[in-house]
Amino acid sequence: MRILFFGSYHATYSRNEILLRGLQENGVKIIHCNILNTKNIKKKIKLFQKALSTNFDIIFVAFPAGYFSFPLAMCLRLLKRKPIVFDTFISIYNTKINDHKSIKKGSLVANFLREMERFYFSRADIVIADTLAHLKYYSKEFNIPESKFRCIYVGSNDKKYFPVEMEKNGEIFNVLFFGNYIPLQGVPIIFAAAKLLIKNKKIKFTMIGGNDNNEIYQDMRNFSMLNNLENVEIIPFLHEENLILKLREADLLLGIFGKTIKTNLVIPNKVFAGIALQKPVLTLRTQAIQELFKDNHDIILCKTNNPNDLAEKIVKSYKQQSELQKISINGYKTYIALLTPYKIGKDLKEILQNFLYQKIAS
């Protein structure tokens, strides 16, 4: 099988990195046509012409598709008579309108984004979603039959994220979160839980990510100072290799705790990274997370918008570290069984092969 990996995409972004490696490990030939690499219109045309002269079976429109890539992919399909597989991964409409609330719902721009995504979904031969919950949301929100969608989970790169036995550094129980302080992550819930546990000198919170241009980050820094949260260490952005070192030193990793629509639909990279490192992960009980994980078996789940429950789960984890270790081992087993790049690539290859066989048969 030969796939044209097409669009304006970062090949090193985790979603694309895992798909590319997984497909290649399963014997799929990848032909890159990445118009992100050039702003020169003439070079973009040359890339398009090169794609026209190349033999491939499928046009895979990679994340992010952008406003320019998908119409070009449609032109390619018309000229080459090859199907389009669209990896939506993140809905621009849902993110901007419902999650970040940076665009007013019902506005001209919001309606344009919604119709654009609906158009892309309707014109693709297959649309790839990252969870079954997201798949069902897309189908309902954009009035597209579920049969057009397939689910491919994100997974994690096992060449970067893998277990390393670490010596326990003293008696402090290190609870770690990393992220960029966006609404779905529910960072204020974590800080509220830290405030509840301020008298517990054995539990420390490490918060990695964010910057001074982020309003939530600024609010949480101020909250920490006003409440004298000596149990919270705030660390700005870290490069991935340094971040992984910090993750390995942690005793418990935190997922997401927001209350947006999107929170219920996704399994974030940080959850996959945590289980790949064989670390226990504590996150919100959502529709998406329960597609793969079971509470107190391979993950720890807490209630929505409830700092008290989060604090209680953290204390329980600290007190029952032998049980915590069992959960981390089971989480890693789930990762090995379902979420390595090889397994993700195998699942995607089977989806694409089945589609091509059905197309030939019809």
N, C-alpha and C positions, 0 to 999 in steps of 0.2 A: 504494500500500500504506500502511495506517495501523497503527502499532504502539503499543500501550499499554506504556510503559516503567514497570514496576511493582515495588514493594517498598520496602525500607529501604536506600537507596543514596545514595552521594555522587556527584553528577553530574560533579564535577570530578576524581574519582579517575581515574587514567590509563586503566584498562580501559574505564570507562563513557564518559569524555570522547571517546576515540577511536571507540568504537562509535556514539555519538550523532552526532558530527560526520560520520563516514563514511556512515552511513545517510542523514542529511539531504543530504549532497552527492550522493547517488545518488537523490534525489527521494522519499525515504520520509518520510511525515508522522509525527512523534513526538508522542504525548500522554503527558504526565508524570502519574504517580500515585505520589508519593513519601511514604510514611507516616513516613519518618525525620524529616521536617520538623516534626513535632508529637508531643508526648507526651500530648496531650489526647485521650482516648478518643472524645469527641463529634466532634472534628475528624477523627479517623481514620475514623469512620463516615461523615461527610460526604464525605470523599475517596472512600470506597468507593462511596457512592451516586452520586457524580459519574461514577465509572468505569462504573457500571451504565447511566447515561444517555448514554454516549458511544459512538459508532460506531468500531470498530476491527476489524482482521483477526486480530491475534495478541496474546496476553499474553506479554510478555517480562519474565521475573522476573530482575531485574538483580542483580549482585554488590554487597554480600553479601545473600543471600536472607533470612537470619535465620530464627528459629524461628516468627515470626508471619506473614511475608509469603507463604510458599508455601501454607499452608492457605487463606489469603484468596484467593490466585490460583485455587485449586481451586474455591472457591465461585463466583468470577467465571466460570470455565469452565462450571460447571454451569448458571448463570443465563443466560450470554451465548452458550453453545455455541461458544466460540472456543478454539483450541489454546494450550497453554502451552509456551513455549520457555524453558528454564532454563539460565542462564549460571552454571555451577558455579564456574568459575575456580579457586577454592581449596577443597580438601576439608578441612572442619573435622576430620573423623576422622583423616585422614592427618597433618595439621599438628599436632594436639594429642597424638596417640598415638605416631606414628613419628618425627616431626621434632623437635618441642620436648620430647617425652617428659614432658609435664606431667600426663598422665593415664595410669595404668597400663593396658596392654593386657589385655583380658579382664575388666576391672573393670565394675561396673554402669554407670557413666557412659560408659565406652568403648563398651560394647555398645549403649547407648541412642543414642549419636552415630552409630554404624555403621548401626543399623537405621533411624534417622531419614533419613540420606542415601540409604540403599537405597530407602526408601519414596519420597522425593522423586524420585529418578531413575526409579523404576518408574512413577510417576504423570505425569511430564512427557511431552509428545508428542515433544519433541526436547531433548537435553541438549548444551549447547555446552561443549567442552573447549578448553584453550589450546594443546595440542600433541597430536600423534598418540600419543605415549608416554603422556600423561595419559589420553587416551581409552581406550587398551587397558588401563591400570591400573584405571580405574573399572569397565570392563566385567568384568574378571576378579575384582576385589576384591568388587564388589557383585552379581555374577552377573546382569548386565544385558546383553542382546544388543548387540553393537557397532553394529548397524544403527540403534539409537536415538540414537547420538552423532554429532556433527559437530565438526570442528576449525576454530576461528578463532583465528589467532595474535594476540598482543597488539599488536605494532607500536609506533609512536612518533608523537608529535604533531609534525608538521613545521612548525608555526607557532612552536614553542618550540625544537625540536631540529633545527638545520640547520647546514650547514658555514659556517664563517667562517675566512678565512685569517688565521693568527696568526703574528707574528714570533717566531722562536726566541729565547728568553731565556737567553743564555749557552750553555755546553756541558753543563749538567746535563740528564740524561734523566729526566723526571718520570713515574713510574708511579703511577697513581691508582686508588684503590678508593673507592666510596661504598656505604653500606648501613647497616642497623641491627643488625649483629652477631648475626644469627640463625644457628642451626646449619647450614642448607643452604649458607650463604655461605662456610663454611670459612675464616674469618678467621685462625685460628691457623696455617694453612698459609702464608698471606701473610707473617705476622710471622716464621715460621721461615725462609722464603726471604729475607726482608730481613736476618735475622741472618747467613745464608750469604754475603750480598753486602756486608757491613758495610765491608769493606776497599776496595770499589770506590767511589771518591769521585765518580764520574761519574753514579751512579744514585741517585735519591732516591725514597722512597715517601711518598705523601700518602694518609692514611687519613681519610675523612670520614664522620661519622655516629656513632651510639651515644650512650649517656649513662651516668651513674654508677649508674643503677638496673639496668643490664644486666650480668650476671655475666661474660659473655664479654668485654665492653668493659673491665671492671675488670681481668680477668685479663691482657688484652693490654697495658693501660697498665703494669701491674706487670712484665710480661715485658719490655717495652721499656725500663723504667727499670733493671731488674736486669741486662740485657744491654747497657746503654748504647747503644741503637740510635739513634745520631745521624743515621742516614740515613732515619729515619721521622718524619714530622710527623703528629701526631694532631690532627684538627680535629673539634669536636663538630658537631651537626646544623646544616645550612645551609638557608635557604629556597631554593626551586627556582631563582629567578633568579640567586642568588649561586652556587649549585651549578653551574649551566650555565657560568658564567664560568670556574670552576675546571676543569671538564671540557674546555673549549676550550684551556686553557693546558697540558693534559697531553700527553705524547708517546705514552703507552700506557695504555689503560683495562683494568682487571681485572674479570672476571665473578665466577663462583662456583666454589668448590673443596671443598665439603663432601662427606660420604660418607653422607648420609641417603638414604632411598628417594626422597624428594621431589626431591633434587638432580638425579637422573637423569631426572625427568619434566617439568621446567619449563625455559623460556627466560626468564630474568629481565628486568625492565624495563631494567636497566643495560646489557644487551647490545644491546637495540633502540635505546636512547638513544645508545650509542656509535657504532653504524653510521650512525644518522641524522645524527650530527655529523661523519661521515666521519673517525672516529678508529679506529685499529687496536684490536682487542679481543682479549685473551688470557683464555681461560676453560677450564674442565674439559671433557674429551671425554666427552660424555654422549649417550644415545640421542636425547633431545629436540633438542639443539643440532645434531646431524648431520642432522636432518630438513630444515634450511634452509641450513646452512653447510658449507663444505669446508675442511679444514685447509690452511693456507698459501696459500689462494686468497682467501677473504674473511673469514677469522678465523684465530686461532692457538689450537691446542688443546694441553693438557698432560695428564699422567697423573693418576690418582686418588691422593689422599693422599700426594703426592710433592713435598715442598718443593724437593728437588734439581732435579727436572725443571722445576718452575716457575722456579727461579732461572736454570737454563740457558736457558730460552726467553726470559726477560727480557734476559739478556746478549746472546743472539743477535739479539734485536730492536734492542738498542742498537747493535750492531756493523753491522747490515744495514738501515739506515734507509731506503735507497732501495727495498728489497724491502717494508719495512713500509708505505711510502707506497702501493705497488701494492695491498697487501692492504686498506688503508683505502679506496681508490678502488673496489675490487671489492665491499667490504662495503656501500658506499653504493649501488652499482648494484643489489645484492640488495634493499636497503631500498626503493629507488624502484620496483623491479619488483613487489615482493610485500607491502610492509609499511607503506605510507602509510595514513593514515586513509581516503582515498578507496578504495584497493584493499581494505582490510579491510571497509569498508562494502559494497562491491560484492560481495565473496565472501559476506558474511552475507545480503545481500538475495537473491542467487541461491539460497542454501540455503532461505530462507523461502518464496520464490516457488515453487520446485520442490515443496516440501512441500504448499503450498496447492493447486497444480495436481493433485498426486497425490491429495489428499484429495477434491477435486471429482470427479476421474475415477473414484474408487472409490465 
